Every structure is written in C-alpha cells, then in structure tokens.
Amino acid sequence: MPSQLPSKICEVCGLPFNWRKKCKKNWDQVKYCSERCRKNKKSTSFGSPKI
C-alpha cells in the first residue's frame, strides 16, 4: 500500500515524495523527488531565507 511507504520532502521544490524501489539501496541519501530537482539544486534554495 502506498500509504505505508516512507516519504520525504524534496529539498528543492518542497513537495513530498514516497519511497521507490529503485531507491531501495540508498534511501537515506535521497534528497530530491526527481532528476529535474536534482539538476536544479543549485538554482533553488528552498527552506533558506531569501535576503
């Protein structure tokens, strides 16, 4: 059931995402919900105060 899967918040877009089978070996290191967010990690600073 999808509701029993662990989830995290994406560091770039701030949206929640669930555990995926392809992330089974390194779930603790997963920070981004998608390749798009992973590639945009430097251009967006979600959670940081904007000055």
C-alpha positions in Angstrom: 0.0 0.0 0.0 1.3 3.4 -0.9 0.3 4.9 2.4 2.7 2.6 4.3 5.8 3.6 2.3 8.2 6.1 3.8 8.2 9.6 2.4 10.5 12.6 2.4 10.3 16.3 1.5 12.2 17.3 -1.6 15.0 19.8 -0.8 14.4 21.8 -4.0 10.6 22.0 -4.6 9.4 21.2 -1.1 6.9 18.6 -2.2 6.6 15.2 -0.5 7.7 12.1 -2.4 7.5 8.4 -1.5 10.0 5.6 -1.4 10.6 3.9 -4.7 12.0 0.5 -5.4 14.9 2.0 -7.4 16.0 3.9 -4.2 16.0 0.8 -2.0 19.8 0.7 -1.6 20.3 4.4 -0.9 17.1 5.8 0.5 18.9 7.5 3.3 20.9 9.6 0.8 17.9 10.5 -1.5 17.2 14.3 -1.2 15.3 15.1 -4.4 11.9 13.9 -5.8 13.1 13.9 -9.5 16.0 14.3 -11.8 14.7 17.8 -12.6 15.0 18.9 -9.0 18.4 17.2 -8.6 19.7 19.2 -11.6 18.2 22.4 -10.3 19.5 22.0 -6.7 21.9 25.0 -7.1 19.4 27.4 -8.6 16.7 27.0 -5.9 17.2 27.4 -2.2 14.1 26.0 -0.6 14.0 26.4 3.1 16.6 29.1 3.1 15.6 32.7 3.9 15.8 35.0 0.9 17.7 38.2 1.5 
